[in-house]
């Protein structure tokens, strides 16, 4: 395991993380995309728009930002 720390909400940091890996770690078999953020404890109708933007950028776009450069092929699902 090689834990990394960078800002997943930053597309440039997410795109660049592969180049920071040692060569033997660049062929990724398993990616644990363990970023998540909750801002505040407001009720659903009272959540501040800027908090929603930060959470969506981190939790949704961050997942996409990291996944895209790390796996060279699209995800596929097989039904059983």
Biopython code that builds the backbone (N, CA, C, O; Angstrom):
import numpy as np
from Bio.PDB.StructureBuilder import StructureBuilder

atoms = [
    (1, "UNK", "N", (0.846, -1.166, 0.000)),
    (1, "UNK", "CA", (0.000, 0.000, 0.000)),
    (1, "UNK", "C", (0.894, 1.233, 0.000)),
    (1, "UNK", "O", (1.927, 1.283, 0.667)),
    (2, "UNK", "N", (0.457, 2.229, -0.776)),
    (2, "UNK", "CA", (1.176, 3.498, -0.839)),
    (2, "UNK", "C", (0.161, 4.625, -0.662)),
    (2, "UNK", "O", (-0.454, 5.054, -1.638)),
    (3, "UNK", "N", (-0.023, 5.107, 0.559)),
    (3, "UNK", "CA", (-0.997, 6.192, 0.761)),
    (3, "UNK", "C", (-0.474, 7.500, 0.182)),
    (3, "UNK", "O", (0.721, 7.791, 0.247)),
    (4, "UNK", "N", (-1.379, 8.276, -0.381)),
    (4, "UNK", "CA", (-1.040, 9.574, -0.948)),
    (4, "UNK", "C", (-1.939, 10.632, -0.339)),
    (4, "UNK", "O", (-3.043, 10.343, 0.123)),
    (5, "UNK", "N", (-1.455, 11.848, -0.344)),
    (5, "UNK", "CA", (-2.269, 12.950, 0.150)),
    (5, "UNK", "C", (-2.167, 14.105, -0.836)),
    (5, "UNK", "O", (-1.087, 14.638, -1.089)),
    (6, "UNK", "N", (-3.319, 14.478, -1.387)),
    (6, "UNK", "CA", (-3.392, 15.638, -2.266)),
    (6, "UNK", "C", (-4.842, 16.085, -2.341)),
    (6, "UNK", "O", (-5.731, 15.383, -1.859)),
    (7, "UNK", "N", (-5.090, 17.233, -2.934)),
    (7, "UNK", "CA", (-6.424, 17.810, -3.012)),
    (7, "UNK", "C", (-7.159, 17.231, -4.220)),
    (7, "UNK", "O", (-6.886, 17.616, -5.357)),
    (8, "UNK", "N", (-8.088, 16.309, -3.974)),
    (8, "UNK", "CA", (-8.812, 15.669, -5.073)),
    (8, "UNK", "C", (-9.729, 16.643, -5.794)),
    (8, "UNK", "O", (-10.113, 16.392, -6.936)),
    (9, "UNK", "N", (-10.090, 17.756, -5.149)),
    (9, "UNK", "CA", (-10.955, 18.736, -5.804)),
    (9, "UNK", "C", (-10.181, 19.597, -6.799)),
    (9, "UNK", "O", (-10.780, 20.359, -7.559)),
    (10, "UNK", "N", (-8.868, 19.481, -6.797)),
    (10, "UNK", "CA", (-8.024, 20.223, -7.739)),
    (10, "UNK", "C", (-7.704, 19.328, -8.933)),
    (10, "UNK", "O", (-6.929, 18.382, -8.795)),
    (11, "UNK", "N", (-8.283, 19.606, -10.103)),
    (11, "UNK", "CA", (-8.012, 18.758, -11.271)),
    (11, "UNK", "C", (-6.518, 18.635, -11.587)),
    (11, "UNK", "O", (-6.058, 17.563, -11.979)),
    (12, "UNK", "N", (-5.764, 19.712, -11.421)),
    (12, "UNK", "CA", (-4.329, 19.634, -11.741)),
    (12, "UNK", "C", (-3.581, 18.733, -10.763)),
    (12, "UNK", "O", (-2.693, 17.988, -11.177)),
    (13, "UNK", "N", (-3.922, 18.783, -9.467)),
    (13, "UNK", "CA", (-3.280, 17.886, -8.509)),
    (13, "UNK", "C", (-3.681, 16.438, -8.776)),
    (13, "UNK", "O", (-2.850, 15.533, -8.698)),
    (14, "UNK", "N", (-4.952, 16.225, -9.088)),
    (14, "UNK", "CA", (-5.422, 14.859, -9.353)),
    (14, "UNK", "C", (-4.780, 14.295, -10.617)),
    (14, "UNK", "O", (-4.373, 13.134, -10.641)),
    (15, "UNK", "N", (-4.687, 15.112, -11.670)),
    (15, "UNK", "CA", (-4.049, 14.649, -12.911)),
    (15, "UNK", "C", (-2.570, 14.374, -12.693)),
    (15, "UNK", "O", (-2.004, 13.476, -13.316)),
    (16, "UNK", "N", (-1.944, 15.143, -11.814)),
    (16, "UNK", "CA", (-0.507, 15.037, -11.627)),
    (16, "UNK", "C", (-0.058, 13.978, -10.638)),
    (16, "UNK", "O", (1.140, 13.712, -10.530)),
    (17, "UNK", "N", (-0.987, 13.364, -9.909)),
    (17, "UNK", "CA", (-0.545, 12.446, -8.859)),
    (17, "UNK", "C", (0.169, 11.226, -9.409)),
    (17, "UNK", "O", (1.074, 10.706, -8.756)),
    (18, "UNK", "N", (-0.210, 10.749, -10.593)),
    (18, "UNK", "CA", (0.459, 9.567, -11.154)),
    (18, "UNK", "C", (1.938, 9.817, -11.396)),
    (18, "UNK", "O", (2.765, 8.932, -11.174)),
    (19, "UNK", "N", (2.271, 11.003, -11.845)),
    (19, "UNK", "CA", (3.672, 11.297, -12.141)),
    (19, "UNK", "C", (4.519, 11.391, -10.870)),
    (19, "UNK", "O", (5.747, 11.336, -10.944)),
    (20, "UNK", "N", (3.884, 11.530, -9.711)),
    (20, "UNK", "CA", (4.636, 11.597, -8.460)),
    (20, "UNK", "C", (4.907, 10.209, -7.877)),
    (20, "UNK", "O", (5.683, 10.064, -6.933)),
    (21, "UNK", "N", (4.263, 9.199, -8.444)),
    (21, "UNK", "CA", (4.433, 7.838, -7.924)),
    (21, "UNK", "C", (5.765, 7.242, -8.361)),
    (21, "UNK", "O", (6.235, 7.526, -9.463)),
    (22, "UNK", "N", (6.373, 6.426, -7.520)),
    (22, "UNK", "CA", (7.532, 5.654, -7.979)),
    (22, "UNK", "C", (7.095, 4.751, -9.145)),
    (22, "UNK", "O", (5.948, 4.306, -9.184)),
    (23, "UNK", "N", (7.977, 4.488, -10.066)),
    (23, "UNK", "CA", (7.656, 3.724, -11.280)),
    (23, "UNK", "C", (6.918, 2.420, -10.977)),
    (23, "UNK", "O", (5.964, 2.075, -11.675)),
    (24, "UNK", "N", (7.350, 1.695, -9.948)),
    (24, "UNK", "CA", (6.732, 0.396, -9.661)),
    (24, "UNK", "C", (5.288, 0.516, -9.173)),
    (24, "UNK", "O", (4.578, -0.488, -9.118)),
    (25, "UNK", "N", (4.844, 1.712, -8.820)),
    (25, "UNK", "CA", (3.482, 1.918, -8.326)),
    (25, "UNK", "C", (2.548, 2.472, -9.391)),
    (25, "UNK", "O", (1.362, 2.651, -9.114)),
    (26, "UNK", "N", (3.026, 2.747, -10.581)),
    (26, "UNK", "CA", (2.200, 3.423, -11.590)),
    (26, "UNK", "C", (1.193, 2.511, -12.275)),
    (26, "UNK", "O", (0.225, 3.004, -12.853)),
    (27, "UNK", "N", (1.386, 1.222, -12.232)),
    (27, "UNK", "CA", (0.414, 0.283, -12.795)),
    (27, "UNK", "C", (-0.564, -0.076, -11.673)),
    (27, "UNK", "O", (-0.324, -1.009, -10.907)),
    (28, "UNK", "N", (-1.646, 0.657, -11.585)),
    (28, "UNK", "CA", (-2.566, 0.555, -10.447)),
    (28, "UNK", "C", (-3.513, -0.624, -10.623)),
    (28, "UNK", "O", (-4.223, -0.722, -11.624)),
    (29, "UNK", "N", (-3.515, -1.515, -9.639)),
    (29, "UNK", "CA", (-4.445, -2.647, -9.621)),
    (29, "UNK", "C", (-5.695, -2.319, -8.811)),
    (29, "UNK", "O", (-6.804, -2.695, -9.192)),
    (30, "UNK", "N", (-5.514, -1.622, -7.701)),
    (30, "UNK", "CA", (-6.622, -1.272, -6.814)),
    (30, "UNK", "C", (-6.482, 0.195, -6.430)),
    (30, "UNK", "O", (-5.415, 0.643, -6.012)),
    (31, "UNK", "N", (-7.564, 0.923, -6.576)),
    (31, "UNK", "CA", (-7.575, 2.331, -6.201)),
    (31, "UNK", "C", (-8.619, 2.518, -5.112)),
    (31, "UNK", "O", (-9.802, 2.261, -5.335)),
    (32, "UNK", "N", (-8.194, 2.962, -3.942)),
    (32, "UNK", "CA", (-9.124, 3.278, -2.864)),
    (32, "UNK", "C", (-9.230, 4.799, -2.839)),
    (32, "UNK", "O", (-8.349, 5.497, -2.334)),
    (33, "UNK", "N", (-10.305, 5.279, -3.385)),
    (33, "UNK", "CA", (-10.524, 6.716, -3.490)),
    (33, "UNK", "C", (-11.273, 7.148, -2.234)),
    (33, "UNK", "O", (-12.503, 7.207, -2.226)),
    (34, "UNK", "N", (-10.533, 7.445, -1.183)),
    (34, "UNK", "CA", (-11.103, 7.628, 0.145)),
    (34, "UNK", "C", (-11.159, 9.103, 0.538)),
    (34, "UNK", "O", (-10.636, 9.503, 1.579)),
    (35, "UNK", "N", (-11.797, 9.897, -0.306)),
    (35, "UNK", "CA", (-11.978, 11.309, 0.031)),
    (35, "UNK", "C", (-13.454, 11.555, 0.255)),
    (35, "UNK", "O", (-14.295, 11.051, -0.490)),
    (36, "UNK", "N", (-13.763, 12.311, 1.255)),
    (36, "UNK", "CA", (-15.151, 12.658, 1.518)),
    (36, "UNK", "C", (-15.200, 13.849, 2.444)),
    (36, "UNK", "O", (-14.323, 14.031, 3.288)),
    (37, "UNK", "N", (-16.217, 14.650, 2.284)),
    (37, "UNK", "CA", (-16.298, 15.877, 3.059)),
    (37, "UNK", "C", (-17.753, 16.228, 3.335)),
    (37, "UNK", "O", (-18.594, 16.177, 2.438)),
    (38, "UNK", "N", (-18.041, 16.580, 4.569)),
    (38, "UNK", "CA", (-19.345, 17.118, 4.949)),
    (38, "UNK", "C", (-19.078, 18.456, 5.616)),
    (38, "UNK", "O", (-18.253, 18.553, 6.524)),
    (39, "UNK", "N", (-19.777, 19.482, 5.164)),
    (39, "UNK", "CA", (-19.602, 20.818, 5.744)),
    (39, "UNK", "C", (-20.856, 21.190, 6.505)),
    (39, "UNK", "O", (-21.955, 21.191, 5.950)),
    (40, "UNK", "N", (-20.692, 21.500, 7.757)),
    (40, "UNK", "CA", (-21.801, 21.970, 8.566)),
    (40, "UNK", "C", (-22.768, 20.871, 8.952)),
    (40, "UNK", "O", (-22.616, 19.712, 8.567)),
    (41, "UNK", "N", (-23.765, 21.267, 9.721)),
    (41, "UNK", "CA", (-24.796, 20.331, 10.172)),
    (41, "UNK", "C", (-26.169, 20.951, 9.978)),
    (41, "UNK", "O", (-27.100, 20.682, 10.737)),
    (42, "UNK", "N", (-26.283, 21.788, 8.947)),
    (42, "UNK", "CA", (-27.546, 22.459, 8.678)),
    (42, "UNK", "C", (-28.583, 21.471, 8.151)),
    (42, "UNK", "O", (-28.237, 20.419, 7.615)),
    (43, "UNK", "N", (-29.846, 21.821, 8.308)),
    (43, "UNK", "CA", (-30.927, 21.023, 7.740)),
    (43, "UNK", "C", (-30.870, 21.159, 6.221)),
    (43, "UNK", "O", (-30.321, 22.129, 5.699)),
    (44, "UNK", "N", (-31.434, 20.192, 5.523)),
    (44, "UNK", "CA", (-31.326, 20.146, 4.065)),
    (44, "UNK", "C", (-31.692, 21.471, 3.403)),
    (44, "UNK", "O", (-30.934, 21.951, 2.562)),
    (45, "UNK", "N", (-32.790, 22.059, 3.740)),
    (45, "UNK", "CA", (-33.202, 23.313, 3.109)),
    (45, "UNK", "C", (-32.401, 24.522, 3.529)),
    (45, "UNK", "O", (-32.577, 25.605, 2.969)),
    (46, "UNK", "N", (-31.520, 24.360, 4.507)),
    (46, "UNK", "CA", (-30.769, 25.493, 5.047)),
    (46, "UNK", "C", (-29.272, 25.422, 4.761)),
    (46, "UNK", "O", (-28.513, 26.268, 5.232)),
    (47, "UNK", "N", (-28.844, 24.430, 4.000)),
    (47, "UNK", "CA", (-27.413, 24.287, 3.698)),
    (47, "UNK", "C", (-26.973, 25.447, 2.808)),
    (47, "UNK", "O", (-27.638, 25.784, 1.828)),
    (48, "UNK", "N", (-25.868, 26.035, 3.158)),
    (48, "UNK", "CA", (-25.343, 27.167, 2.388)),
    (48, "UNK", "C", (-24.869, 26.685, 1.011)),
    (48, "UNK", "O", (-24.272, 25.616, 0.883)),
    (49, "UNK", "N", (-25.148, 27.491, -0.005)),
    (49, "UNK", "CA", (-24.784, 27.128, -1.374)),
    (49, "UNK", "C", (-23.276, 26.904, -1.518)),
    (49, "UNK", "O", (-22.851, 25.986, -2.219)),
    (50, "UNK", "N", (-22.476, 27.730, -0.867)),
    (50, "UNK", "CA", (-21.017, 27.553, -0.968)),
    (50, "UNK", "C", (-20.565, 26.239, -0.320)),
    (50, "UNK", "O", (-19.597, 25.630, -0.776)),
    (51, "UNK", "N", (-21.259, 25.796, 0.742)),
    (51, "UNK", "CA", (-20.932, 24.503, 1.355)),
    (51, "UNK", "C", (-21.295, 23.355, 0.417)),
    (51, "UNK", "O", (-20.559, 22.374, 0.315)),
    (52, "UNK", "N", (-22.428, 23.480, -0.266)),
    (52, "UNK", "CA", (-22.824, 22.454, -1.240)),
    (52, "UNK", "C", (-21.787, 22.376, -2.347)),
    (52, "UNK", "O", (-21.385, 21.284, -2.748)),
    (53, "UNK", "N", (-21.349, 23.531, -2.844)),
    (53, "UNK", "CA", (-20.340, 23.548, -3.909)),
    (53, "UNK", "C", (-19.052, 22.852, -3.474)),
    (53, "UNK", "O", (-18.481, 22.075, -4.238)),
    (54, "UNK", "N", (-18.594, 23.123, -2.261)),
    (54, "UNK", "CA", (-17.364, 22.500, -1.764)),
    (54, "UNK", "C", (-17.539, 20.990, -1.620)),
    (54, "UNK", "O", (-16.654, 20.220, -1.994)),
    (55, "UNK", "N", (-18.685, 20.567, -1.077)),
    (55, "UNK", "CA", (-18.925, 19.131, -0.901)),
    (55, "UNK", "C", (-19.028, 18.416, -2.246)),
    (55, "UNK", "O", (-18.464, 17.334, -2.410)),
    (56, "UNK", "N", (-19.738, 19.003, -3.210)),
    (56, "UNK", "CA", (-19.878, 18.366, -4.523)),
    (56, "UNK", "C", (-18.530, 18.313, -5.258)),
    (56, "UNK", "O", (-18.196, 17.313, -5.893)),
    (57, "UNK", "N", (-17.775, 19.391, -5.160)),
    (57, "UNK", "CA", (-16.462, 19.416, -5.821)),
    (57, "UNK", "C", (-15.551, 18.349, -5.243)),
    (57, "UNK", "O", (-14.828, 17.681, -5.983)),
    (58, "UNK", "N", (-15.577, 18.182, -3.928)),
    (58, "UNK", "CA", (-14.720, 17.185, -3.289)),
    (58, "UNK", "C", (-15.246, 15.769, -3.507)),
    (58, "UNK", "O", (-14.500, 14.892, -3.942)),
    (59, "UNK", "N", (-16.517, 15.544, -3.211)),
    (59, "UNK", "CA", (-17.052, 14.190, -3.165)),
    (59, "UNK", "C", (-17.406, 13.608, -4.530)),
    (59, "UNK", "O", (-17.303, 12.396, -4.721)),
    (60, "UNK", "N", (-17.818, 14.436, -5.476)),
    (60, "UNK", "CA", (-18.204, 13.927, -6.794)),
    (60, "UNK", "C", (-17.104, 14.197, -7.816)),
    (60, "UNK", "O", (-16.576, 13.268, -8.427)),
    (61, "UNK", "N", (-16.762, 15.460, -7.999)),
    (61, "UNK", "CA", (-15.728, 15.779, -8.982)),
    (61, "UNK", "C", (-14.368, 15.229, -8.557)),
    (61, "UNK", "O", (-13.566, 14.840, -9.406)),
    (62, "UNK", "N", (-14.104, 15.195, -7.257)),
    (62, "UNK", "CA", (-12.849, 14.618, -6.776)),
    (62, "UNK", "C", (-12.711, 13.164, -7.165)),
    (62, "UNK", "O", (-11.636, 12.726, -7.575)),
    (63, "UNK", "N", (-13.797, 12.411, -7.039)),
    (63, "UNK", "CA", (-13.796, 11.004, -7.455)),
    (63, "UNK", "C", (-13.464, 10.889, -8.944)),
    (63, "UNK", "O", (-12.637, 10.067, -9.338)),
    (64, "UNK", "N", (-14.104, 11.705, -9.756)),
    (64, "UNK", "CA", (-13.866, 11.683, -11.205)),
    (64, "UNK", "C", (-12.445, 12.146, -11.521)),
    (64, "UNK", "O", (-11.773, 11.553, -12.365)),
    (65, "UNK", "N", (-11.984, 13.206, -10.846)),
    (65, "UNK", "CA", (-10.639, 13.734, -11.092)),
    (65, "UNK", "C", (-9.562, 12.686, -10.855)),
    (65, "UNK", "O", (-8.584, 12.626, -11.601)),
    (66, "UNK", "N", (-9.727, 11.858, -9.826)),
    (66, "UNK", "CA", (-8.721, 10.851, -9.485)),
    (66, "UNK", "C", (-8.884, 9.607, -10.343)),
    (66, "UNK", "O", (-7.894, 9.029, -10.792)),
    (67, "UNK", "N", (-10.104, 9.195, -10.571)),
    (67, "UNK", "CA", (-10.361, 7.963, -11.313)),
    (67, "UNK", "C", (-9.892, 8.080, -12.767)),
    (67, "UNK", "O", (-9.272, 7.155, -13.292)),
    (68, "UNK", "N", (-10.179, 9.194, -13.409)),
    (68, "UNK", "CA", (-9.897, 9.348, -14.835)),
    (68, "UNK", "C", (-8.433, 9.093, -15.207)),
    (68, "UNK", "O", (-8.179, 8.295, -16.109)),
    (69, "UNK", "N", (-7.471, 9.731, -14.557)),
    (69, "UNK", "CA", (-6.082, 9.493, -14.973)),
    (69, "UNK", "C", (-5.484, 8.190, -14.439)),
    (69, "UNK", "O", (-4.444, 7.745, -14.925)),
    (70, "UNK", "N", (-6.126, 7.582, -13.453)),
    (70, "UNK", "CA", (-5.497, 6.428, -12.814)),
    (70, "UNK", "C", (-5.839, 5.102, -13.469)),
    (70, "UNK", "O", (-5.104, 4.128, -13.305)),
    (71, "UNK", "N", (-6.925, 5.044, -14.198)),
    (71, "UNK", "CA", (-7.317, 3.796, -14.843)),
    (71, "UNK", "C", (-7.421, 4.027, -16.344)),
    (71, "UNK", "O", (-8.213, 4.859, -16.785)),
    (72, "UNK", "N", (-6.640, 3.309, -17.129)),
    (72, "UNK", "CA", (-6.570, 3.581, -18.553)),
    (72, "UNK", "C", (-7.782, 3.102, -19.338)),
    (72, "UNK", "O", (-7.904, 3.426, -20.520)),
    (73, "UNK", "N", (-8.666, 2.356, -18.733)),
    (73, "UNK", "CA", (-9.835, 1.841, -19.458)),
    (73, "UNK", "C", (-11.099, 2.181, -18.685)),
    (73, "UNK", "O", (-11.056, 2.346, -17.466)),
    (74, "UNK", "N", (-12.231, 2.288, -19.388)),
    (74, "UNK", "CA", (-13.458, 2.624, -18.691)),
    (74, "UNK", "C", (-13.921, 1.498, -17.783)),
    (74, "UNK", "O", (-13.594, 0.332, -18.000)),
    (75, "UNK", "N", (-14.680, 1.859, -16.774)),
    (75, "UNK", "CA", (-15.236, 0.828, -15.888)),
    (75, "UNK", "C", (-16.241, -0.005, -16.664)),
    (75, "UNK", "O", (-16.980, 0.512, -17.501)),
    (76, "UNK", "N", (-16.259, -1.276, -16.381)),
    (76, "UNK", "CA", (-17.286, -2.122, -16.994)),
    (76, "UNK", "C", (-17.899, -2.980, -15.893)),
    (76, "UNK", "O", (-17.220, -3.385, -14.949)),
    (77, "UNK", "N", (-19.152, -3.240, -16.027)),
    (77, "UNK", "CA", (-19.879, -4.027, -15.038)),
    (77, "UNK", "C", (-20.480, -5.240, -15.728)),
    (77, "UNK", "O", (-21.002, -5.129, -16.837)),
    (78, "UNK", "N", (-20.412, -6.375, -15.092)),
    (78, "UNK", "CA", (-20.963, -7.591, -15.642)),
    (78, "UNK", "C", (-22.147, -8.010, -14.794)),
    (78, "UNK", "O", (-22.043, -8.103, -13.571)),
    (79, "UNK", "N", (-23.264, -8.261, -15.439)),
    (79, "UNK", "CA", (-24.435, -8.742, -14.710)),
    (79, "UNK", "C", (-24.353, -10.245, -14.569)),
    (79, "UNK", "O", (-23.941, -10.945, -15.495)),
    (80, "UNK", "N", (-24.738, -10.727, -13.438)),
    (80, "UNK", "CA", (-24.727, -12.174, -13.210)),
    (80, "UNK", "C", (-26.121, -12.686, -13.087)),
    (80, "UNK", "O", (-26.324, -13.885, -12.892)),
]
sb = StructureBuilder()
sb.init_structure("model")
sb.init_model(0)
sb.init_chain("A")
sb.init_seg("    ")
for serial, (resi, resn, name, xyz) in enumerate(atoms, 1):
    if name == "N":
        sb.init_residue(resn, " ", resi, " ")
    sb.init_atom(name, np.array(xyz, "f"), 0.0, 1.0, " ", f" {name:<3s}", serial, name[0])
structure = sb.get_structure()
